[in-house]
Amino acid sequence: MVENDFILSIFANRLNWLAMGGSAGLKINGDDGLSNFKRGWSTETRQSYFCGRIFDQVTYAEIVRVKAIPTTSYFPAYRRGEFE
């Protein structure tokens, strides 16, 4: 995992912890292969959150308009229904 080594070396003296992603899927299952693999090089587990902010309002509005997304509280709106 050369990429992980590089990322960790860049941030080693700048962060207290770094979220490198979790397991695949929507259900919490600590026994899947990816969870086991990541547990092998992780020192702890923490809850992480995706950014809930729109930085480019114009582009976001255009995506929603083009996809004809109705008003929704789901974020991001253009991903609504993706996991159903």
C-alpha distance (Angstrom), angle and dihedral (degrees) to the residues before:
residue distance angle dihedral
M1 . . .
V2 3.77 . .
E3 3.81 92.5 .
N4 3.82 92.9 56.5
D5 3.80 91.4 47.9
F6 3.79 90.3 51.3
I7 3.80 94.1 47.5
L8 3.79 92.4 47.1
S9 3.81 92.1 48.7
I10 3.82 91.2 52.2
F11 3.81 94.4 49.6
A12 3.82 100.5 32.4
N13 3.80 95.0 104.0
R14 3.81 96.7 32.3
L15 3.81 105.5 55.2
N16 3.78 138.7 45.9
W17 3.81 91.2 -147.6
L18 3.80 138.0 -3.6
A19 3.80 127.1 -149.4
M20 3.79 109.5 -137.3
G21 3.78 95.7 176.5
G22 3.75 133.5 -87.9
S23 3.75 138.9 -115.5
A24 3.76 123.5 -44.9
G25 3.79 121.7 -99.0
L26 3.76 136.5 29.2
K27 3.79 99.8 -83.0
I28 3.78 123.4 79.4
N29 3.78 107.7 -119.6
G30 3.78 116.3 160.1
D31 3.80 93.2 -171.9
D32 3.81 100.4 64.0
G33 3.80 119.7 110.3
L34 3.81 96.3 -107.4
S35 3.80 92.1 50.9
N36 3.80 90.8 49.5
F37 3.80 91.7 48.2
K38 3.80 93.9 49.4
R39 3.78 92.2 45.1
G40 3.82 86.6 59.6
W41 3.80 93.3 67.2
S42 3.78 101.5 25.0
T43 3.79 124.1 94.2
E44 3.80 95.9 -159.4
T45 3.79 145.2 -3.2
R46 3.80 123.8 -118.0
Q47 3.76 136.7 174.0
S48 3.79 111.4 -106.3
Y49 3.78 131.4 -168.6
F50 3.76 133.4 -151.0
C51 3.77 118.6 -123.0
G52 3.80 109.8 -88.0
R53 3.77 97.0 -164.9
I54 3.79 132.4 98.1
F55 3.80 109.8 -135.7
D56 3.80 97.2 177.8
Q57 3.81 104.8 43.8
V58 3.81 94.4 176.6
T59 3.81 95.3 53.7
Y60 3.80 92.5 42.9
A61 3.82 91.4 51.4
E62 3.81 90.1 48.6
I63 3.83 92.5 52.4
V64 3.81 90.9 49.5
R65 3.83 91.1 47.0
V66 3.81 95.1 47.7
K67 3.79 92.0 48.3
A68 3.83 90.7 45.7
I69 3.80 91.8 -128.9
P70 3.82 112.8 -178.5
T71 3.79 119.6 -134.0
T72 3.80 108.9 -72.6
S73 3.80 141.0 160.6
Y74 3.83 89.8 -134.8
F75 3.80 112.8 111.6
P76 2.89 124.5 -114.8
A77 3.79 90.9 22.0
Y78 3.81 94.5 -153.9
R79 3.85 90.3 60.8
R80 3.82 94.3 54.3
G81 3.80 112.6 129.4
E82 3.78 93.0 14.9
F83 3.81 94.1 121.7
E84 3.78 100.1 37.6
